[in-house]
Each structure stands twice: as structure tokens, then as C-alpha cells.
Amino acid sequence: MDRTQLHSLLPHQGPALWLDAVLEHDTSGIRGLSSWQHLNGLGENASACLLFEAAAQLCAAHGALYGNDSAIEMALVGKLSQLQLHYHPTERNGALLVSATQEALSPAGALYGFCVHEGGRLLLDGKLLLVLVRA
């Protein structure tokens, strides 16, 4: 699934969309690609911790794909926890592999564990509670 397909699935449009592709998904999880360019747009000193946004969007895509219907009006991060940056990258270019696993599901939202890898190395991980507002 490329950016064009993601634009039809998620409310994030243009530069607000931090996902470049969805690689694979099933009912329990999802993997996709992002890149440093999305974070670099916030400035050279923007924390790599902000890449949780790409993970949140990936989780929203999962919610849209496996929810009651695929129309999402809004996706909100209800809570971000256990966020851990594993190293400070010296260069910020190239692709980032983002993955998420659904740990709990309720009518109000879903809890996901997520991680972001750069070149096979774990960069960031944590948990987020995602609330999906359906159209």
C-alpha cells in the first residue's frame, strides 16, 4: 500500500502523512515504512522521539483496515507511554521500518506496542493508546 492508498485510508494528508508505505498487515499487527524526511521538516534539532507519530499513523491504518468499516474521520493518540530512544543517530537520512502489534482492543480504541528501526537497529519503541473516530 503506497502513499496514495494511505491518503484514502487515513485523515492525514500531504506532509502530515508520515508513512510512505504499508508493507504487510494481519489482524494482530502491521509493518510499514517512513523516512527521516518527515522529521527533518520540523528542524534539524527535532527529537527522534517524535517519530512516534509515524507509529501512531501506522496503528491508525491498522485500525482502519481491521475495524468495522474503513472510514476514519480522526485518529487520536490517547496516551503515549514507555517511550524509549535507544540511541541518538548522527545522520538522519534513509528509510525507517515501523512496526506495531495490537495488544488490546475495545470499542473506544486499541493499545499497540510499536518500534522504529533504522538500518536493522532498534531506534525507538513504546506503547500507544489509539482512539479512532469513525465517520
C-alpha positions in Angstrom: 0.0 0.0 0.0 1.6 3.3 -1.1 1.1 6.9 0.0 -1.8 7.4 -2.5 -3.7 4.5 -1.0 -2.8 5.6 2.5 -4.3 9.1 1.8 -7.7 7.4 1.1 -7.4 5.4 4.3 -6.2 8.0 6.8 -7.2 11.6 7.6 -3.6 12.7 7.3 -2.9 14.4 4.1 0.1 15.8 2.3 3.1 16.4 4.5 1.1 15.5 7.6 1.3 11.9 6.4 4.5 10.4 7.9 4.0 6.9 6.3 5.4 6.1 2.9 4.1 2.5 2.6 2.5 -0.4 4.4 4.5 -3.5 3.8 2.3 -6.1 5.4 -0.5 -6.5 7.9 -2.7 -9.0 9.6 -5.3 -8.9 12.4 -2.6 -8.6 15.1 -0.1 -6.2 13.6 1.3 -4.1 10.8 4.6 -3.1 9.3 5.4 0.0 7.2 8.0 2.4 6.0 8.6 6.0 7.0 11.7 8.2 6.4 13.8 10.8 8.2 12.5 13.5 5.8 9.2 13.7 7.7 11.0 14.5 11.0 13.6 16.7 9.3 10.8 19.0 8.2 10.5 20.0 11.9 14.1 21.2 12.0 17.5 19.7 12.5 17.2 19.6 16.2 13.8 17.8 16.3 13.9 14.9 18.6 13.8 11.4 17.1 11.3 10.6 19.8 8.8 12.5 17.6 8.9 9.5 15.2 6.1 8.0 17.4 3.9 10.0 15.0 4.7 7.6 12.2 3.9 4.7 14.5 0.6 6.3 15.5 -0.3 6.7 11.9 0.6 3.1 11.2 -1.7 2.0 14.1 -4.5 4.1 12.7 -4.1 2.4 9.3 -4.3 -0.9 11.1 -7.5 0.2 12.8 -9.0 1.3 9.5 -8.1 -2.0 7.9 -9.5 -4.2 10.6 -12.3 -2.0 12.1 -16.0 -2.3 11.5 -15.6 0.0 8.4 -12.6 1.7 6.9 -13.7 5.3 7.1 -11.8 7.2 9.8 -12.6 10.8 10.4 -9.9 11.3 13.1 -7.2 9.3 14.7 -6.0 10.5 18.2 -3.2 9.3 20.4 -5.0 8.9 23.8 -1.8 8.0 25.6 1.9 7.5 24.8 3.9 5.5 27.3 7.1 3.6 27.8 8.7 5.7 25.0 12.4 4.8 24.8 15.0 6.2 22.4 17.7 3.6 22.2 20.4 5.8 20.6 21.0 9.2 19.1 21.6 8.9 15.3 24.4 11.0 13.9 22.9 11.1 10.4 19.3 11.4 9.6 18.6 10.1 6.2 17.1 6.9 4.7 14.2 4.6 5.4 12.8 3.7 8.7 11.0 0.5 9.4 8.0 1.0 11.6 6.0 -1.9 13.1 3.2 -2.2 15.6 1.4 -5.1 17.4 -2.1 -4.7 18.8 -2.1 -5.7 22.4 -5.7 -4.9 23.4 -8.8 -3.8 21.7 -12.0 -2.1 22.9 -14.9 -0.2 21.2 -13.2 3.0 22.4 -9.7 2.3 21.0 -6.7 0.0 20.8 -3.4 -0.4 22.7 -0.4 -1.0 20.5 3.3 -1.8 21.2 5.4 -0.2 18.5 9.0 0.1 17.4 11.0 2.0 14.8 14.2 0.5 13.3 16.9 2.3 11.3 19.0 0.0 9.2 18.2 -3.0 11.3 18.9 -1.3 14.5 16.2 -0.5 17.1 15.9 3.3 17.3 12.6 3.9 19.2 9.9 1.9 20.9 7.0 2.3 23.2 3.2 1.9 23.6 0.4 4.0 22.5 -3.3 4.0 23.0 -5.1 5.0 19.8 -8.6 6.4 19.7 -10.3 6.2 16.2 -13.2 8.4 15.5 -15.2 6.9 12.6 -17.1 8.9 10.0 
